[in-house]
């Protein structure tokens, strides 16, 4: 089977910089520097990340036909939701097609499913179509597999998420880690040949975040997709280098 992840891996590991937060979180994550997409893209290049995650508007205006396009591969996020409405039963609607992602220079696409939401069947259908179109266009298909609010501390949901990614044909599953080593390890096992990467999550102090990264790599993860813990840092390239040593070992 074709390896759709070839552009994004180094030694079979993934080291992604995520910057799709503006859609999901609004202005709360940003300060003067990190509100500028060019600042983030510079970090992606200087930090030697193996992929950058963007929504389509930023890809249109800052990535396409820019020097960045040849220096860091693009993962285009195809769906998103705001935090303005109650999220007990979340659904994140598609806002970009796979075909348009290809035109923007993306070599992979991403989509979020919230397991346990009453809308999960619709999200399964969406991702099924996205995965087929992506592979037809020789692009990777990456699944954000998250529990709906209220189910975060259920270890079985983490394990279920790993298996769902494999069953739906994802090339990579992006999972949250809630501190339960056994459930995360089991999720990686249940994901089979589908790679599992850590969702970097909210900003932690540097020591704690690097400890989490070390822990999930020891459990068998294939890498990280990190955002705020890099670009909200006072010394983003320093923590990037430490994280790179943990994930890629180079």
C-alpha positions in Angstrom: 0.0 0.0 0.0 1.2 3.5 -0.8 2.7 5.5 2.0 0.7 8.7 2.0 2.8 10.1 4.9 6.2 10.1 3.2 6.5 13.9 3.2 5.7 14.2 6.9 7.9 11.6 8.5 11.5 11.4 9.6 12.7 8.0 10.7 9.0 7.0 10.7 8.2 9.7 13.3 6.1 12.8 13.1 6.9 16.3 14.4 4.1 18.7 13.6 3.5 22.3 14.5 -0.2 23.0 14.9 -1.7 26.4 14.3 -5.4 25.8 13.8 -6.3 27.3 17.2 -7.9 30.6 16.0 -11.0 28.9 14.7 -11.5 26.7 17.8 -10.5 29.1 20.6 -10.9 32.6 19.2 -8.4 35.3 20.3 -7.7 33.9 23.7 -4.6 31.9 22.6 -2.8 34.8 20.9 -0.4 37.5 21.9 1.3 40.1 19.6 3.9 37.8 18.1 1.9 34.6 17.8 -1.1 36.2 16.2 1.0 36.6 13.1 1.0 33.5 10.9 4.4 34.4 9.4 5.9 34.2 12.9 4.5 30.7 13.2 5.6 29.6 9.7 9.1 30.9 10.5 9.1 28.7 13.7 8.1 25.7 11.6 11.0 26.2 9.3 13.6 27.1 11.9 12.4 24.3 14.2 12.6 21.8 11.4 9.1 20.5 12.0 8.0 17.8 9.6 4.6 19.4 9.0 2.5 22.5 9.7 -1.2 22.4 10.5 -3.3 25.3 9.2 -6.9 26.2 8.3 -7.6 27.2 4.7 -7.6 31.0 5.1 -4.1 31.1 6.5 -2.9 28.6 3.9 -4.3 30.8 1.2 -2.8 34.0 2.4 0.5 33.0 3.9 1.5 29.5 2.6 0.5 29.1 -1.0 3.1 30.3 -3.4 5.4 31.4 -0.6 8.9 30.2 0.3 7.3 28.2 3.1 5.6 25.9 0.6 8.9 24.3 -0.3 10.3 24.2 3.2 7.6 22.6 5.4 4.8 20.2 4.3 1.2 21.4 4.9 -1.6 19.5 6.6 -4.9 21.4 6.0 -7.6 21.1 8.6 -10.9 20.6 6.9 -13.3 21.3 9.7 -13.7 23.4 12.8 -16.1 24.9 15.4 -16.0 27.8 17.7 -16.3 27.7 21.5 -19.2 30.1 21.5 -22.0 27.5 21.9 -22.5 24.8 24.4 -20.3 21.8 23.5 -22.1 18.9 25.3 -22.8 17.3 21.9 -20.1 18.8 19.6 -20.1 18.7 15.8 -17.3 20.2 13.8 -18.5 20.9 10.2 -16.5 20.7 7.1 -15.4 24.1 5.7 -13.0 23.0 3.0 -12.9 20.3 0.4 -10.0 17.8 -0.1 -9.7 19.1 -3.7 -9.2 22.7 -2.6 -6.7 21.6 0.1 -4.7 20.0 -2.7 -4.8 23.3 -4.7 -3.5 25.1 -1.6 -0.4 22.9 -1.6 -1.5 20.5 1.2 -0.1 17.0 1.1 -2.4 15.8 3.9 -5.8 16.8 5.4 -7.1 16.6 8.9 -10.6 16.2 10.4 -11.9 16.0 14.0 -14.4 13.5 15.3 -15.8 13.8 18.8 -16.5 10.2 20.1 -19.7 9.9 22.1 -21.4 13.0 20.6 -24.9 12.4 19.2 -23.4 13.6 15.9 -20.6 11.1 15.7 -22.3 9.1 12.9 -22.3 12.3 10.7 -18.6 12.8 11.5 -17.8 9.2 10.6 -19.5 9.7 7.3 -17.6 12.9 6.6 -14.3 11.4 7.4 -15.0 8.3 5.4 -15.5 10.5 2.3 -12.5 12.7 3.1 -10.2 9.6 3.5 -11.2 8.2 0.2 -10.8 11.5 -1.7 -7.5 12.1 0.0 -6.0 8.8 -0.9 -7.4 9.1 -4.5 -5.4 12.4 -4.7 -2.4 10.7 -3.1 -2.7 12.7 0.1 -2.6 11.6 3.8 -5.7 11.5 5.9 -5.2 12.4 9.6 -7.9 12.0 12.2 -8.3 14.1 15.3 -10.1 11.5 17.6 -11.3 13.2 20.7 -13.8 12.3 23.4 -16.8 14.6 23.8 -16.8 16.7 26.9 -17.5 14.6 30.0 -15.8 11.5 28.7 -12.2 12.7 28.9 -11.4 10.6 32.0 -12.8 7.4 30.6 -9.7 5.3 29.6 -11.9 3.1 27.3 -12.6 6.2 25.2 -8.9 6.6 24.5 -8.6 3.0 23.5 -11.8 3.2 21.4 -10.3 6.3 19.6 -7.2 4.3 18.6 -9.3 1.6 17.1 -11.7 3.9 15.4 -8.8 5.6 13.5 -7.7 2.2 12.1 -11.2 1.1 11.2 -11.9 4.4 9.3 -8.6 4.2 7.4 -6.7 7.1 8.9 -3.0 7.3 8.3 -2.4 9.1 11.6 -4.6 9.5 14.7 -4.1 12.5 16.8 -5.1 11.6 20.4 -5.2 13.5 23.7 -3.3 12.0 26.6 -5.1 12.1 30.0 -2.3 10.5 32.0 -3.4 6.9 31.9 -0.4 5.0 30.5 -2.1 1.7 30.0 -5.1 3.1 28.0 -2.8 5.2 25.8 -0.5 2.2 25.2 -3.5 0.0 24.4 -4.8 2.7 22.0 -1.5 2.5 20.1 -1.7 -1.3 20.0 -5.3 -1.1 18.8 -4.4 1.4 16.1 -2.3 -1.2 14.4 -0.5 0.2 11.3 -2.1 3.6 11.8 0.3 5.9 13.6 -0.6 7.7 16.8 0.6 11.2 17.7 0.0 13.3 20.8 -2.3 16.2 20.7 -0.1 18.8 22.5 -3.0 20.5 24.3 -3.1 23.5 26.6 0.1 25.3 27.6 2.0 23.6 30.4 5.3 24.5 32.1 8.2 23.3 30.0 9.4 20.6 32.3 5.9 19.0 32.6 5.2 19.2 28.9 8.6 17.6 28.0 7.9 14.9 30.6 4.6 14.1 28.9 6.2 14.0 25.5 8.9 11.5 26.8 6.2 9.4 28.4 4.0 9.0 25.3 7.1 8.2 23.1 8.1 5.5 25.6 4.6 4.1 25.3 5.1 3.7 21.5 3.7 6.9 20.0 4.9 8.0 16.6 5.3 11.7 17.4 3.6 14.9 18.5 1.4 17.6 17.1 2.1 20.6 19.3 1.0 24.2 19.1 0.6 26.4 22.2 3.4 24.7 24.1 5.8 26.0 21.4 4.4 29.3 20.1 3.2 30.6 23.5 6.7 29.9 25.0 9.1 32.8 25.7 11.8 30.7 24.1 10.0 28.6 21.4 13.1 27.4 19.5 14.8 26.2 22.7 11.8 24.1 23.7 11.5 22.9 20.1 15.0 21.6 20.1 14.4 19.7 23.4 11.2 18.3 22.1 12.9 17.4 18.8 15.5 15.4 20.7 12.7 13.4 22.5 10.6 12.7 19.4 13.2 12.4 16.6 16.4 11.8 18.6 18.6 13.9 16.3 
